């Protein structure tokens, strides 16, 4: 059974493994990928792990996967959707839906709805019973009925659950690594999930900024190496196409702890290696719910709209807002946002425009009319006002925020309109329709208005949707009745108010 190495021996072993198998792009690896006939997936969960500390640790296997695959940082929700705790985090990873669906808000698991939103291994079993599924963890709720679980249901073919000590030393993690390695190498799992908990324990005991935290990452990295070695040593490895995903459920503060709304506690990541994933790639549009979607897609299971996630090999390349990331600017007046963070612009993408003809003057410049921003920037402007709940927006999105704009003296009120390009429609005969979809997050208060208006062939805009109550992280779909003979449609998002709340819009499409 593989042993955990350390120091120079570990680095040499990791380099050799990544160069010849799971991490490399050698001729041998490419030939094996070409000849692969069986698709398999391994998801590795590292509880409470901060990506920046992975980069700083002695972690050659994890760093090798990053160099030879994809690294994608993202942020979580916060209360009242859910705490940045393990119960909601692992439920989100396993089910591929956000807490407003799976129902787990904290580690009590009260309100869990795994019946409607089962874990990805269970979905694989339901869709393809002939596939072999496996889950191993030393935090009880992941695979056992203790403390509100199991997150991975009894439908999974084989589950291993150990009671972890969570003391920062991870006495059960090596047992999980040994058992899972034996399963991966000697048996025939098609889809597997393996969990290690000691990094989170070190975070609680010593803080994420500590040497002990780095040491815990180093130890777990060796166990990740065990799993990778086990996969590569499979007798049938040359005929298999493996996708490896590594992820975490939440972050940690430098001093230690999580559950709150700081950007450190909300930090998560996905590292992925496999066919079709460019080496050394970095993406900003990946979310934690995409782990389940990717795992299922790898073995040919398509849950469709039943989950919130999308597979990594099916990115949304058609959102014009995301093209603005290279143009984002640093803060101007927002003191709560780190000085070096770049995260807003008022310049719309090509074909779009912002009408501020009735907008007041002054106010906080970052939010003077519709702006284009990121979650890590906007949510730090003011915490714990539901900005953290905007989980269904990805990468860059549009926001109208009268609350933050009002924090500096101004004249007039907030009144700004985001305008789409003119899109072609085929009016044909009376009764034709088109479907307008977008992601939205709207926090309501009396005194503000949020309207979706449409106009055809340059005509007068008419209201097709008014928001009069909160629409939290919602996927919106509006059926537009296209007049007979119309050739184009233009959509407007008008938000007005002063010292009220905000409205976000993302991924606007006409289908």
DAWOJO-V190595 format. One record per helix or strand of 3 or more residues. SS is the DSSP state (a for helix, b for strand). FROM is the first residue (numbers start at 1). TO is the last residue. If there is no record, write none. Layout:
ss={SS	SS}
from={FROM	FROM}
to={TO	TO}
This chain:
ss={a	a	b	a	a	b	a	a	a	b	a	a	b	a	b	a	a	a	b	a	b	b	a	a	a	b	b	a	b	a	a	b	a	b	b	b	b	b	b	b}
from={7	27	38	51	60	70	86	99	120	133	140	146	158	173	191	198	211	237	240	263	267	281	290	304	320	342	353	365	371	375	387	396	402	414	432	449	462	471	488	502}
to={20	35	46	56	68	75	95	102	127	137	143	148	161	186	196	206	232	239	247	266	273	283	298	306	327	345	355	367	374	378	389	401	405	419	443	456	466	482	497	510}
